[in-house]
Amino acid sequence: MRTLYLDCGMGAAGDMLTAALLELVDDRDAVVARLNALGIPGVRFEHETSVKCGIVGTHVSVLVDGAEEESVLFDDAGDGHHHDHAVAGGAGSAEHHHHDHQHDYATDADEHHHGHHHDHGNGRATDAAEHHHHGHQHHGMHDVERIVAALDLPQPVKDDVAAVYALIAEAESGVHGVPVSEIHFHEVGTMDAIADVVAACLLMHELEPEQVIASPVNVGSGKVRCAHGVVPAPAPATVRLLQGVPVYSGSVSGELCTPTGAALLKRFVSSFGSMPVMRVDAAGYGMGAYDFEVANCVRALLGETEDRREQVVELRCNIDDMTAEEIGFLVDRLYETGALEAFTGPVNMKKSRPGTLVCVLCREQDTEALVETIFKHSTTIGVRKSVQDRFVLDRRQTEVETRFGTVRRKDSSGYGVARSKLEYDDLSRIAREQDIGLREVREAIEKEHGI
């Protein structure tokens, strides 16, 4: 199985993940040129060789209107030190690049409380420069979605970008106690954060790993400046995003994992743990800007692993006082929250009453959200949890060009077997458009391609 392993021993930031993935492609210049051709407003990508502790890697910069922003790194004593080479990023992150320790978001509540105060609470030394170029403009989630929709990207990449930004907005919403619709991002911060997320998602699409595994995440220590002042690292949004993910704080003082990096991990990583037994075909080192005693990088290893075995969490509860429609609604909400599988079955309960067993399989990091969903949308007063081993076939989605148009195909293999299945949604759409039977569509495509 084609496996991507991310070593997050020095945390994760959007630019560092991008740089690590960039090192895995054959033609880095072509990828960067493609990113620059997307037309993200005011954004230009640059990459250069960087050396940390004797290791050669790649450093990626995002320039907004031709300039990077200055950032302030806080030590344990709370003293700030300016660093011209770091870029402040947005979407509630200490991004941009390089663990820059400053958060560049504002909610509507922030604006109402602070009025037109020029630094909007983020304490950046370059606010005057930012306002010279950008005034007081902010972007909400609708603006982000509009910007991404206009980019020349494959639809799966746009879907990934939207999902990552939704995670960030939900985290900020939870931290500040305001609806997602009221979360606003500063314009410069929005552009470089979009750039990070787009680049990482596009590279994931190009590399096509069948599974992504990451090490436990080093979140660092010390302090970080956000819109409301100086708070402990990692930032509150990062903590919320990393719920359910194994994390730790090492000896390095600094914010090592940013909300953007955490959201990317949450979107793409299927499990966290030690590196599996794998044949490594390529290695990439994505470098941050700061120098520490430990090499400041994310390492990405791409290779092949044997047949797939993974751990999942199983959640169970018994219900005897809900209608079939209510249980169906619950199952739909479970899938929306991140369930790998959700199913029901009949059981006998106390006093010989017939009931329904609700069973959910999920990743460890999604457990808490799914438990909350079960309690919110069901009448149960208790949920049981167990950890299970799961053996699965390698899965890959490909596209087949047919006389009806493009149809997605699910291919699976492993343990000595291989099988393919055409995507039902595509077959159903074609059957409706052509006013023919579903089986007729399937048989025609299978005959055409010898499936």
Summary of the structure (lengths in Angstrom):
residues: 451
radius of gyration: 23.4
end to end distance: 21.8
largest distance: 73.0
contacts: 1603
relative contact order: 0.15
helix: 35%
strand: 34%
